[in-house]
Amino acid sequence: MKESKGRLRSVRDEAERRETELCLDEAAGNIARAARLLGVSRPQVYNIMQKYGLTSTRKPKVVT
């Protein structure tokens, strides 16, 4: 029974990491915007990023 708890945690962690990455990409690295997309606070985004070793590189807007 203990193994399934470990599996669930790893699936949940992977989903949290993946969704955070997607929102950071969509927000072009803007932490406040990514936090709004995720529905969490800005400090929570920083905590998640630290937990999974994620970085946020602000991407310059391309003007055409």
CHARMM internal coordinates of N, CA and C (Angstrom, degrees):
IC EDIT
DIST 1 N 1 CA 1.4596
DIST 1 CA 1 C 1.5263
ANGL 1 N 1 CA 1 C 110.57
DIST 1 C 2 N 1.3285
ANGL 1 CA 1 C 2 N 117.27
DIHE 1 N 1 CA 1 C 2 N -32.92
DIST 2 N 2 CA 1.4521
ANGL 1 C 2 N 2 CA 121.01
DIHE 1 CA 1 C 2 N 2 CA -178.27
DIST 2 CA 2 C 1.5357
ANGL 2 N 2 CA 2 C 111.64
DIHE 1 C 2 N 2 CA 2 C -64.21
DIST 2 C 3 N 1.3458
ANGL 2 CA 2 C 3 N 117.63
DIHE 2 N 2 CA 2 C 3 N -33.46
DIST 3 N 3 CA 1.4583
ANGL 2 C 3 N 3 CA 121.75
DIHE 2 CA 2 C 3 N 3 CA 179.84
DIST 3 CA 3 C 1.5177
ANGL 3 N 3 CA 3 C 111.96
DIHE 2 C 3 N 3 CA 3 C -60.88
DIST 3 C 4 N 1.3404
ANGL 3 CA 3 C 4 N 118.65
DIHE 3 N 3 CA 3 C 4 N -41.87
DIST 4 N 4 CA 1.4573
ANGL 3 C 4 N 4 CA 119.86
DIHE 3 CA 3 C 4 N 4 CA -177.96
DIST 4 CA 4 C 1.5182
ANGL 4 N 4 CA 4 C 111.72
DIHE 3 C 4 N 4 CA 4 C -64.23
DIST 4 C 5 N 1.3183
ANGL 4 CA 4 C 5 N 117.54
DIHE 4 N 4 CA 4 C 5 N -32.63
DIST 5 N 5 CA 1.4561
ANGL 4 C 5 N 5 CA 119.70
DIHE 4 CA 4 C 5 N 5 CA 177.46
DIST 5 CA 5 C 1.5241
ANGL 5 N 5 CA 5 C 109.20
DIHE 4 C 5 N 5 CA 5 C -65.21
DIST 5 C 6 N 1.3232
ANGL 5 CA 5 C 6 N 117.19
DIHE 5 N 5 CA 5 C 6 N -39.10
DIST 6 N 6 CA 1.4568
ANGL 5 C 6 N 6 CA 122.10
DIHE 5 CA 5 C 6 N 6 CA 177.06
DIST 6 CA 6 C 1.5161
ANGL 6 N 6 CA 6 C 111.76
DIHE 5 C 6 N 6 CA 6 C -64.77
DIST 6 C 7 N 1.3172
ANGL 6 CA 6 C 7 N 117.17
DIHE 6 N 6 CA 6 C 7 N -40.97
DIST 7 N 7 CA 1.4613
ANGL 6 C 7 N 7 CA 121.45
DIHE 6 CA 6 C 7 N 7 CA 178.89
DIST 7 CA 7 C 1.5148
ANGL 7 N 7 CA 7 C 110.98
DIHE 6 C 7 N 7 CA 7 C -65.10
DIST 7 C 8 N 1.3012
ANGL 7 CA 7 C 8 N 116.52
DIHE 7 N 7 CA 7 C 8 N -45.30
DIST 8 N 8 CA 1.4583
ANGL 7 C 8 N 8 CA 120.44
DIHE 7 CA 7 C 8 N 8 CA 179.95
DIST 8 CA 8 C 1.5215
ANGL 8 N 8 CA 8 C 110.13
DIHE 7 C 8 N 8 CA 8 C -60.56
DIST 8 C 9 N 1.3165
ANGL 8 CA 8 C 9 N 116.39
DIHE 8 N 8 CA 8 C 9 N -43.52
DIST 9 N 9 CA 1.4610
ANGL 8 C 9 N 9 CA 120.25
DIHE 8 CA 8 C 9 N 9 CA 179.40
DIST 9 CA 9 C 1.5288
ANGL 9 N 9 CA 9 C 110.62
DIHE 8 C 9 N 9 CA 9 C -61.46
DIST 9 C 10 N 1.3326
ANGL 9 CA 9 C 10 N 117.69
DIHE 9 N 9 CA 9 C 10 N -43.09
DIST 10 N 10 CA 1.4617
ANGL 9 C 10 N 10 CA 119.82
DIHE 9 CA 9 C 10 N 10 CA -178.62
DIST 10 CA 10 C 1.5257
ANGL 10 N 10 CA 10 C 111.33
DIHE 9 C 10 N 10 CA 10 C -68.11
DIST 10 C 11 N 1.3216
ANGL 10 CA 10 C 11 N 117.59
DIHE 10 N 10 CA 10 C 11 N -36.31
DIST 11 N 11 CA 1.4678
ANGL 10 C 11 N 11 CA 120.91
DIHE 10 CA 10 C 11 N 11 CA 176.78
DIST 11 CA 11 C 1.5240
ANGL 11 N 11 CA 11 C 109.75
DIHE 10 C 11 N 11 CA 11 C -66.17
DIST 11 C 12 N 1.3110
ANGL 11 CA 11 C 12 N 116.77
DIHE 11 N 11 CA 11 C 12 N -42.98
DIST 12 N 12 CA 1.4668
ANGL 11 C 12 N 12 CA 121.53
DIHE 11 CA 11 C 12 N 12 CA 179.73
DIST 12 CA 12 C 1.5310
ANGL 12 N 12 CA 12 C 110.68
DIHE 11 C 12 N 12 CA 12 C -64.62
DIST 12 C 13 N 1.3346
ANGL 12 CA 12 C 13 N 116.38
DIHE 12 N 12 CA 12 C 13 N -43.28
DIST 13 N 13 CA 1.4642
ANGL 12 C 13 N 13 CA 120.84
DIHE 12 CA 12 C 13 N 13 CA 178.68
DIST 13 CA 13 C 1.5229
ANGL 13 N 13 CA 13 C 111.07
DIHE 12 C 13 N 13 CA 13 C -61.89
DIST 13 C 14 N 1.3266
ANGL 13 CA 13 C 14 N 116.51
DIHE 13 N 13 CA 13 C 14 N -44.45
DIST 14 N 14 CA 1.4640
ANGL 13 C 14 N 14 CA 120.51
DIHE 13 CA 13 C 14 N 14 CA -179.91
DIST 14 CA 14 C 1.5321
ANGL 14 N 14 CA 14 C 111.06
DIHE 13 C 14 N 14 CA 14 C -63.25
DIST 14 C 15 N 1.3332
ANGL 14 CA 14 C 15 N 117.09
DIHE 14 N 14 CA 14 C 15 N -40.98
DIST 15 N 15 CA 1.4694
ANGL 14 C 15 N 15 CA 120.61
DIHE 14 CA 14 C 15 N 15 CA 177.85
DIST 15 CA 15 C 1.5284
ANGL 15 N 15 CA 15 C 110.74
DIHE 14 C 15 N 15 CA 15 C -64.46
DIST 15 C 16 N 1.3273
ANGL 15 CA 15 C 16 N 117.35
DIHE 15 N 15 CA 15 C 16 N -40.68
DIST 16 N 16 CA 1.4589
ANGL 15 C 16 N 16 CA 121.63
DIHE 15 CA 15 C 16 N 16 CA 179.09
DIST 16 CA 16 C 1.5323
ANGL 16 N 16 CA 16 C 110.57
DIHE 15 C 16 N 16 CA 16 C -64.04
DIST 16 C 17 N 1.3136
ANGL 16 CA 16 C 17 N 116.73
DIHE 16 N 16 CA 16 C 17 N -43.80
DIST 17 N 17 CA 1.4618
ANGL 16 C 17 N 17 CA 121.31
DIHE 16 CA 16 C 17 N 17 CA 179.49
DIST 17 CA 17 C 1.5304
ANGL 17 N 17 CA 17 C 110.96
DIHE 16 C 17 N 17 CA 17 C -64.07
DIST 17 C 18 N 1.3254
ANGL 17 CA 17 C 18 N 115.85
DIHE 17 N 17 CA 17 C 18 N -47.52
DIST 18 N 18 CA 1.4648
ANGL 17 C 18 N 18 CA 121.11
DIHE 17 CA 17 C 18 N 18 CA -177.77
DIST 18 CA 18 C 1.5320
ANGL 18 N 18 CA 18 C 111.22
DIHE 17 C 18 N 18 CA 18 C -62.85
DIST 18 C 19 N 1.3177
ANGL 18 CA 18 C 19 N 117.15
DIHE 18 N 18 CA 18 C 19 N -46.25
DIST 19 N 19 CA 1.4720
ANGL 18 C 19 N 19 CA 120.87
DIHE 18 CA 18 C 19 N 19 CA -179.34
DIST 19 CA 19 C 1.5251
ANGL 19 N 19 CA 19 C 111.24
DIHE 18 C 19 N 19 CA 19 C -65.54
DIST 19 C 20 N 1.3248
ANGL 19 CA 19 C 20 N 116.92
DIHE 19 N 19 CA 19 C 20 N -37.32
DIST 20 N 20 CA 1.4591
ANGL 19 C 20 N 20 CA 120.49
DIHE 19 CA 19 C 20 N 20 CA 177.30
DIST 20 CA 20 C 1.5223
ANGL 20 N 20 CA 20 C 110.34
DIHE 19 C 20 N 20 CA 20 C -63.83
DIST 20 C 21 N 1.3207
ANGL 20 CA 20 C 21 N 116.94
DIHE 20 N 20 CA 20 C 21 N -44.23
DIST 21 N 21 CA 1.4654
ANGL 20 C 21 N 21 CA 120.78
DIHE 20 CA 20 C 21 N 21 CA 177.06
DIST 21 CA 21 C 1.5285
ANGL 21 N 21 CA 21 C 111.36
DIHE 20 C 21 N 21 CA 21 C -59.78
DIST 21 C 22 N 1.3184
ANGL 21 CA 21 C 22 N 116.39
DIHE 21 N 21 CA 21 C 22 N -44.67
DIST 22 N 22 CA 1.4679
ANGL 21 C 22 N 22 CA 120.26
DIHE 21 CA 21 C 22 N 22 CA -179.90
DIST 22 CA 22 C 1.5225
ANGL 22 N 22 CA 22 C 111.46
DIHE 21 C 22 N 22 CA 22 C -61.81
DIST 22 C 23 N 1.3162
ANGL 22 CA 22 C 23 N 116.62
DIHE 22 N 22 CA 22 C 23 N -44.06
DIST 23 N 23 CA 1.4667
ANGL 22 C 23 N 23 CA 120.39
DIHE 22 CA 22 C 23 N 23 CA -179.52
DIST 23 CA 23 C 1.5219
ANGL 23 N 23 CA 23 C 111.48
DIHE 22 C 23 N 23 CA 23 C -67.96
DIST 23 C 24 N 1.3318
ANGL 23 CA 23 C 24 N 117.62
DIHE 23 N 23 CA 23 C 24 N -37.79
DIST 24 N 24 CA 1.4604
ANGL 23 C 24 N 24 CA 120.23
DIHE 23 CA 23 C 24 N 24 CA 176.51
DIST 24 CA 24 C 1.5290
ANGL 24 N 24 CA 24 C 110.38
DIHE 23 C 24 N 24 CA 24 C -63.59
DIST 24 C 25 N 1.3254
ANGL 24 CA 24 C 25 N 116.82
DIHE 24 N 24 CA 24 C 25 N -39.70
DIST 25 N 25 CA 1.4589
ANGL 24 C 25 N 25 CA 120.26
DIHE 24 CA 24 C 25 N 25 CA 176.92
DIST 25 CA 25 C 1.5252
ANGL 25 N 25 CA 25 C 110.86
DIHE 24 C 25 N 25 CA 25 C -64.79
DIST 25 C 26 N 1.3289
ANGL 25 CA 25 C 26 N 115.98
DIHE 25 N 25 CA 25 C 26 N -47.09
DIST 26 N 26 CA 1.4632
ANGL 25 C 26 N 26 CA 120.51
DIHE 25 CA 25 C 26 N 26 CA -179.70
DIST 26 CA 26 C 1.5292
ANGL 26 N 26 CA 26 C 111.39
DIHE 25 C 26 N 26 CA 26 C -61.61
DIST 26 C 27 N 1.3207
ANGL 26 CA 26 C 27 N 115.99
DIHE 26 N 26 CA 26 C 27 N -34.40
DIST 27 N 27 CA 1.4656
ANGL 26 C 27 N 27 CA 121.16
DIHE 26 CA 26 C 27 N 27 CA -179.17
DIST 27 CA 27 C 1.5337
ANGL 27 N 27 CA 27 C 111.73
DIHE 26 C 27 N 27 CA 27 C -87.51
DIST 27 C 28 N 1.3266
ANGL 27 CA 27 C 28 N 117.35
DIHE 27 N 27 CA 27 C 28 N 7.21
DIST 28 N 28 CA 1.4634
ANGL 27 C 28 N 28 CA 122.81
DIHE 27 CA 27 C 28 N 28 CA -179.94
DIST 28 CA 28 C 1.5269
ANGL 28 N 28 CA 28 C 111.46
DIHE 27 C 28 N 28 CA 28 C 53.75
DIST 28 C 29 N 1.3377
ANGL 28 CA 28 C 29 N 115.90
DIHE 28 N 28 CA 28 C 29 N 37.30
DIST 29 N 29 CA 1.4546
ANGL 28 C 29 N 29 CA 120.91
DIHE 28 CA 28 C 29 N 29 CA 177.10
DIST 29 CA 29 C 1.5177
ANGL 29 N 29 CA 29 C 115.17
DIHE 28 C 29 N 29 CA 29 C 84.13
DIST 29 C 30 N 1.3163
ANGL 29 CA 29 C 30 N 117.49
DIHE 29 N 29 CA 29 C 30 N 1.19
DIST 30 N 30 CA 1.4667
ANGL 29 C 30 N 30 CA 121.12
DIHE 29 CA 29 C 30 N 30 CA -179.71
DIST 30 CA 30 C 1.5346
ANGL 30 N 30 CA 30 C 108.24
DIHE 29 C 30 N 30 CA 30 C -79.80
DIST 30 C 31 N 1.3308
ANGL 30 CA 30 C 31 N 116.38
DIHE 30 N 30 CA 30 C 31 N 111.20
DIST 31 N 31 CA 1.4710
ANGL 30 C 31 N 31 CA 122.01
DIHE 30 CA 30 C 31 N 31 CA -174.12
DIST 31 CA 31 C 1.5246
ANGL 31 N 31 CA 31 C 111.78
DIHE 30 C 31 N 31 CA 31 C -63.23
DIST 31 C 32 N 1.3301
ANGL 31 CA 31 C 32 N 116.87
DIHE 31 N 31 CA 31 C 32 N -43.29
DIST 32 N 32 CA 1.4710
ANGL 31 C 32 N 32 CA 120.09
DIHE 31 CA 31 C 32 N 32 CA -179.00
DIST 32 CA 32 C 1.5288
ANGL 32 N 32 CA 32 C 110.65
DIHE 31 C 32 N 32 CA 32 C -61.92
DIST 32 C 33 N 1.3290
ANGL 32 CA 32 C 33 N 116.25
DIHE 32 N 32 CA 32 C 33 N -42.00
DIST 33 N 33 CA 1.4754
ANGL 32 C 33 N 33 CA 119.56
DIHE 32 CA 32 C 33 N 33 CA 179.79
DIST 33 CA 33 C 1.5282
ANGL 33 N 33 CA 33 C 110.31
DIHE 32 C 33 N 33 CA 33 C -68.64
DIST 33 C 34 N 1.3206
ANGL 33 CA 33 C 34 N 117.18
DIHE 33 N 33 CA 33 C 34 N -41.08
DIST 34 N 34 CA 1.4701
ANGL 33 C 34 N 34 CA 120.58
DIHE 33 CA 33 C 34 N 34 CA 177.75
DIST 34 CA 34 C 1.5261
ANGL 34 N 34 CA 34 C 110.19
DIHE 33 C 34 N 34 CA 34 C -61.35
DIST 34 C 35 N 1.3257
ANGL 34 CA 34 C 35 N 117.00
DIHE 34 N 34 CA 34 C 35 N -39.15
DIST 35 N 35 CA 1.4641
ANGL 34 C 35 N 35 CA 120.83
DIHE 34 CA 34 C 35 N 35 CA 178.26
DIST 35 CA 35 C 1.5262
ANGL 35 N 35 CA 35 C 110.43
DIHE 34 C 35 N 35 CA 35 C -61.82
DIST 35 C 36 N 1.3279
ANGL 35 CA 35 C 36 N 116.73
DIHE 35 N 35 CA 35 C 36 N -43.23
DIST 36 N 36 CA 1.4770
ANGL 35 C 36 N 36 CA 119.89
DIHE 35 CA 35 C 36 N 36 CA 178.10
DIST 36 CA 36 C 1.5223
ANGL 36 N 36 CA 36 C 110.62
DIHE 35 C 36 N 36 CA 36 C -62.43
DIST 36 C 37 N 1.3318
ANGL 36 CA 36 C 37 N 116.99
DIHE 36 N 36 CA 36 C 37 N -42.65
DIST 37 N 37 CA 1.4687
ANGL 36 C 37 N 37 CA 120.38
DIHE 36 CA 36 C 37 N 37 CA 179.15
DIST 37 CA 37 C 1.5267
ANGL 37 N 37 CA 37 C 111.49
DIHE 36 C 37 N 37 CA 37 C -62.78
DIST 37 C 38 N 1.3265
ANGL 37 CA 37 C 38 N 116.42
DIHE 37 N 37 CA 37 C 38 N -38.11
DIST 38 N 38 CA 1.4673
ANGL 37 C 38 N 38 CA 120.98
DIHE 37 CA 37 C 38 N 38 CA -179.47
DIST 38 CA 38 C 1.5249
ANGL 38 N 38 CA 38 C 112.84
DIHE 37 C 38 N 38 CA 38 C -80.09
DIST 38 C 39 N 1.3445
ANGL 38 CA 38 C 39 N 116.51
DIHE 38 N 38 CA 38 C 39 N -20.37
DIST 39 N 39 CA 1.4609
ANGL 38 C 39 N 39 CA 119.81
DIHE 38 CA 38 C 39 N 39 CA -178.19
DIST 39 CA 39 C 1.5174
ANGL 39 N 39 CA 39 C 112.50
DIHE 38 C 39 N 39 CA 39 C 79.16
DIST 39 C 40 N 1.3417
ANGL 39 CA 39 C 40 N 115.84
DIHE 39 N 39 CA 39 C 40 N 29.58
DIST 40 N 40 CA 1.4630
ANGL 39 C 40 N 40 CA 120.87
DIHE 39 CA 39 C 40 N 40 CA 178.37
DIST 40 CA 40 C 1.5267
ANGL 40 N 40 CA 40 C 108.78
DIHE 39 C 40 N 40 CA 40 C -130.01
DIST 40 C 41 N 1.3246
ANGL 40 CA 40 C 41 N 116.15
DIHE 40 N 40 CA 40 C 41 N 174.37
DIST 41 N 41 CA 1.4622
ANGL 40 C 41 N 41 CA 119.95
DIHE 40 CA 40 C 41 N 41 CA 179.22
DIST 41 CA 41 C 1.5348
ANGL 41 N 41 CA 41 C 110.31
DIHE 40 C 41 N 41 CA 41 C -80.34
DIST 41 C 42 N 1.3220
ANGL 41 CA 41 C 42 N 115.03
DIHE 41 N 41 CA 41 C 42 N 161.60
DIST 42 N 42 CA 1.4602
ANGL 41 C 42 N 42 CA 120.86
DIHE 41 CA 41 C 42 N 42 CA 177.63
DIST 42 CA 42 C 1.5306
ANGL 42 N 42 CA 42 C 111.55
DIHE 41 C 42 N 42 CA 42 C -59.68
DIST 42 C 43 N 1.3494
ANGL 42 CA 42 C 43 N 119.01
DIHE 42 N 42 CA 42 C 43 N -45.42
DIST 43 N 43 CA 1.4710
ANGL 42 C 43 N 43 CA 118.42
DIHE 42 CA 42 C 43 N 43 CA 176.85
DIST 43 CA 43 C 1.5318
ANGL 43 N 43 CA 43 C 113.11
DIHE 42 C 43 N 43 CA 43 C -59.81
DIST 43 C 44 N 1.3290
ANGL 43 CA 43 C 44 N 116.84
DIHE 43 N 43 CA 43 C 44 N -33.21
DIST 44 N 44 CA 1.4655
ANGL 43 C 44 N 44 CA 119.63
DIHE 43 CA 43 C 44 N 44 CA 177.87
DIST 44 CA 44 C 1.5296
ANGL 44 N 44 CA 44 C 110.66
DIHE 43 C 44 N 44 CA 44 C -65.09
DIST 44 C 45 N 1.3364
ANGL 44 CA 44 C 45 N 116.62
DIHE 44 N 44 CA 44 C 45 N -37.94
DIST 45 N 45 CA 1.4655
ANGL 44 C 45 N 45 CA 119.67
DIHE 44 CA 44 C 45 N 45 CA 177.52
DIST 45 CA 45 C 1.5262
ANGL 45 N 45 CA 45 C 109.55
DIHE 44 C 45 N 45 CA 45 C -63.23
DIST 45 C 46 N 1.3281
ANGL 45 CA 45 C 46 N 117.14
DIHE 45 N 45 CA 45 C 46 N -44.25
DIST 46 N 46 CA 1.4662
ANGL 45 C 46 N 46 CA 120.26
DIHE 45 CA 45 C 46 N 46 CA 177.52
DIST 46 CA 46 C 1.5325
ANGL 46 N 46 CA 46 C 110.84
DIHE 45 C 46 N 46 CA 46 C -59.68
DIST 46 C 47 N 1.3307
ANGL 46 CA 46 C 47 N 117.24
DIHE 46 N 46 CA 46 C 47 N -41.06
DIST 47 N 47 CA 1.4720
ANGL 46 C 47 N 47 CA 120.84
DIHE 46 CA 46 C 47 N 47 CA 178.59
DIST 47 CA 47 C 1.5296
ANGL 47 N 47 CA 47 C 111.24
DIHE 46 C 47 N 47 CA 47 C -63.48
DIST 47 C 48 N 1.3268
ANGL 47 CA 47 C 48 N 116.46
DIHE 47 N 47 CA 47 C 48 N -43.27
DIST 48 N 48 CA 1.4708
ANGL 47 C 48 N 48 CA 120.75
DIHE 47 CA 47 C 48 N 48 CA 178.80
DIST 48 CA 48 C 1.5239
ANGL 48 N 48 CA 48 C 109.95
DIHE 47 C 48 N 48 CA 48 C -63.60
DIST 48 C 49 N 1.3353
ANGL 48 CA 48 C 49 N 116.02
DIHE 48 N 48 CA 48 C 49 N -43.55
DIST 49 N 49 CA 1.4638
ANGL 48 C 49 N 49 CA 120.15
DIHE 48 CA 48 C 49 N 49 CA 179.55
DIST 49 CA 49 C 1.5265
ANGL 49 N 49 CA 49 C 110.74
DIHE 48 C 49 N 49 CA 49 C -60.35
DIST 49 C 50 N 1.3117
ANGL 49 CA 49 C 50 N 116.65
DIHE 49 N 49 CA 49 C 50 N -43.02
DIST 50 N 50 CA 1.4614
ANGL 49 C 50 N 50 CA 120.71
DIHE 49 CA 49 C 50 N 50 CA 179.17
DIST 50 CA 50 C 1.5286
ANGL 50 N 50 CA 50 C 110.52
DIHE 49 C 50 N 50 CA 50 C -65.62
DIST 50 C 51 N 1.3166
ANGL 50 CA 50 C 51 N 116.95
DIHE 50 N 50 CA 50 C 51 N -42.16
DIST 51 N 51 CA 1.4628
ANGL 50 C 51 N 51 CA 122.31
DIHE 50 CA 50 C 51 N 51 CA -178.83
DIST 51 CA 51 C 1.5281
ANGL 51 N 51 CA 51 C 111.93
DIHE 50 C 51 N 51 CA 51 C -57.72
DIST 51 C 52 N 1.3526
ANGL 51 CA 51 C 52 N 116.41
DIHE 51 N 51 CA 51 C 52 N -39.51
DIST 52 N 52 CA 1.4612
ANGL 51 C 52 N 52 CA 120.97
DIHE 51 CA 51 C 52 N 52 CA -175.67
DIST 52 CA 52 C 1.5301
ANGL 52 N 52 CA 52 C 113.43
DIHE 51 C 52 N 52 CA 52 C -106.10
DIST 52 C 53 N 1.3244
ANGL 52 CA 52 C 53 N 117.19
DIHE 52 N 52 CA 52 C 53 N 4.73
DIST 53 N 53 CA 1.4545
ANGL 52 C 53 N 53 CA 120.16
DIHE 52 CA 52 C 53 N 53 CA 179.00
DIST 53 CA 53 C 1.5180
ANGL 53 N 53 CA 53 C 113.68
DIHE 52 C 53 N 53 CA 53 C 69.00
DIST 53 C 54 N 1.3271
ANGL 53 CA 53 C 54 N 116.57
DIHE 53 N 53 CA 53 C 54 N 31.11
DIST 54 N 54 CA 1.4629
ANGL 53 C 54 N 54 CA 120.96
DIHE 53 CA 53 C 54 N 54 CA -179.71
DIST 54 CA 54 C 1.5253
ANGL 54 N 54 CA 54 C 110.19
DIHE 53 C 54 N 54 CA 54 C -85.55
DIST 54 C 55 N 1.3155
ANGL 54 CA 54 C 55 N 115.42
DIHE 54 N 54 CA 54 C 55 N 151.27
DIST 55 N 55 CA 1.4588
ANGL 54 C 55 N 55 CA 120.37
DIHE 54 CA 54 C 55 N 55 CA 175.40
DIST 55 CA 55 C 1.5179
ANGL 55 N 55 CA 55 C 108.78
DIHE 54 C 55 N 55 CA 55 C -123.25
DIST 55 C 56 N 1.2992
ANGL 55 CA 55 C 56 N 114.66
DIHE 55 N 55 CA 55 C 56 N 158.53
DIST 56 N 56 CA 1.4560
ANGL 55 C 56 N 56 CA 119.90
DIHE 55 CA 55 C 56 N 56 CA 179.19
DIST 56 CA 56 C 1.5167
ANGL 56 N 56 CA 56 C 108.37
DIHE 55 C 56 N 56 CA 56 C -122.19
DIST 56 C 57 N 1.2911
ANGL 56 CA 56 C 57 N 115.56
DIHE 56 N 56 CA 56 C 57 N 110.16
DIST 57 N 57 CA 1.4460
ANGL 56 C 57 N 57 CA 120.49
DIHE 56 CA 56 C 57 N 57 CA 177.07
DIST 57 CA 57 C 1.5177
ANGL 57 N 57 CA 57 C 107.03
DIHE 56 C 57 N 57 CA 57 C -106.63
DIST 57 C 58 N 1.2988
ANGL 57 CA 57 C 58 N 115.15
DIHE 57 N 57 CA 57 C 58 N 114.85
DIST 58 N 58 CA 1.4699
ANGL 57 C 58 N 58 CA 118.74
DIHE 57 CA 57 C 58 N 58 CA 179.09
DIST 58 CA 58 C 1.5108
ANGL 58 N 58 CA 58 C 107.66
DIHE 57 C 58 N 58 CA 58 C -65.57
DIST 58 C 59 N 1.2961
ANGL 58 CA 58 C 59 N 115.09
DIHE 58 N 58 CA 58 C 59 N 128.21
DIST 59 N 59 CA 1.4422
ANGL 58 C 59 N 59 CA 121.07
DIHE 58 CA 58 C 59 N 59 CA -178.49
DIST 59 CA 59 C 1.5293
ANGL 59 N 59 CA 59 C 109.29
DIHE 58 C 59 N 59 CA 59 C -96.47
DIST 59 C 60 N 1.3190
ANGL 59 CA 59 C 60 N 116.99
DIHE 59 N 59 CA 59 C 60 N 128.93
DIST 60 N 60 CA 1.4650
ANGL 59 C 60 N 60 CA 118.22
DIHE 59 CA 59 C 60 N 60 CA 179.37
DIST 60 CA 60 C 1.5139
ANGL 60 N 60 CA 60 C 111.66
DIHE 59 C 60 N 60 CA 60 C -67.15
DIST 60 C 61 N 1.3114
ANGL 60 CA 60 C 61 N 116.03
DIHE 60 N 60 CA 60 C 61 N 143.80
DIST 61 N 61 CA 1.4615
ANGL 60 C 61 N 61 CA 119.84
DIHE 60 CA 60 C 61 N 61 CA 177.13
DIST 61 CA 61 C 1.5129
ANGL 61 N 61 CA 61 C 109.09
DIHE 60 C 61 N 61 CA 61 C -74.08
DIST 61 C 62 N 1.3155
ANGL 61 CA 61 C 62 N 115.43
DIHE 61 N 61 CA 61 C 62 N 138.10
DIST 62 N 62 CA 1.4515
ANGL 61 C 62 N 62 CA 120.65
DIHE 61 CA 61 C 62 N 62 CA 178.16
DIST 62 CA 62 C 1.5183
ANGL 62 N 62 CA 62 C 108.18
DIHE 61 C 62 N 62 CA 62 C -92.57
DIST 62 C 63 N 1.3179
ANGL 62 CA 62 C 63 N 115.87
DIHE 62 N 62 CA 62 C 63 N 121.56
DIST 63 N 63 CA 1.4500
ANGL 62 C 63 N 63 CA 120.88
DIHE 62 CA 62 C 63 N 63 CA 179.97
DIST 63 CA 63 C 1.5147
ANGL 63 N 63 CA 63 C 107.79
DIHE 62 C 63 N 63 CA 63 C -101.73
DIST 63 C 64 N 1.3250
ANGL 63 CA 63 C 64 N 114.99
DIHE 63 N 63 CA 63 C 64 N 126.52
DIST 64 N 64 CA 1.4702
ANGL 63 C 64 N 64 CA 118.52
DIHE 63 CA 63 C 64 N 64 CA -179.82
DIST 64 CA 64 C 1.5062
ANGL 64 N 64 CA 64 C 111.84
DIHE 63 C 64 N 64 CA 64 C -110.00
END
COOR INIT
IC SEED 1 N 1 CA 1 C
IC BUILD
